Structure formats: structure tokens, C-alpha cells
Amino acid sequence: MNSRFAVATHIVAFLLYQQGQPASSELIASSVNTNATFIRRLLSLLARAGLTKSMMGSGGGALLARPGDQISLLDVYRAVDEGGTLLALHEHPNPACPVGRSINEVLSDEVNKAQLALERQLSATTIADLAARIAVRSA
């Protein structure tokens, strides 16, 4: 797992914090402390998933496409996951070895359970939930 999910969550929470005011990729990048090109790449994935939208023109930028209480962390995870898996299996174990021959089959059950647990937990939290917790910490 890489940092795309955490950064994408940061972006969506930041856009909620903007209260409907468009945010440029440069402004978002300053909050995330990264470069605007990386932010634009993630915004593209978030927009493709229907989580953000762009307002063009002077004063334009990124906006949430729907309310924060209708965006779960699972939505964000799926938007930037790009078909990867949380835990990858070893690609070429030795089939002549009794462990190598069976490890992927027996381990895949456990990995699938972990993936389902992650998705269940992420679906239980919305961006609005995170924003409320951020507000408490900021007060």
C-alpha cells in the first residue's frame, strides 16, 4: 500500500473544509506538502470516481462533487486503488516445494479476509466524520 489513499483522503477533507470554495491544485498541494502535479493526478482519479469536480476559469479549482457525508473512506480508497491489492502474493513460488506449491492458495484466503475487513472499516467512516474529528483537534 502506498500513500495515494492518505493523500487522496487529505484532498477530499481539504475540499470539504473549503466549504464550497474551489481550491487550486497549488493550494491543495501546500496543505499536503507535495507538488501540484501529484495533486492533479489524484484529482483526476477522484473526479473519475465522481468524488470531485472542477470549476474552470478565473478563481476555479477543485470542488467536492457530493456532500462529505455521502463520501466514505472506501469511496476514496477505491478511487485511487487502481485495481491493486492490499497485500500481494508471491508471484513465482517453487512448485517442486510442498510449501511453494500451496502457499498462495492457503494465504489468499487470509489476504481476502484482511481486504474485506479493511473495506468494511473504511465504509463505516465518511469524510464528514473525519472533518468533525479534525475540527475537534483544531479547536
Secondary structure, DSSP 4 states (H G I P E B T S, - for coil): --SHHHHHHHHHHHHHHTTT--B-HHHHHHHHTS-HHHHHHHHHHHHHTTSEEEE-STT-EEEESS-GGG-BHHHHHHHHHTT--SSPPPS---TTSHHHHHHHHHHHHHHHHHHHHHHHHHHT-BHHHHHHHHHHHH-
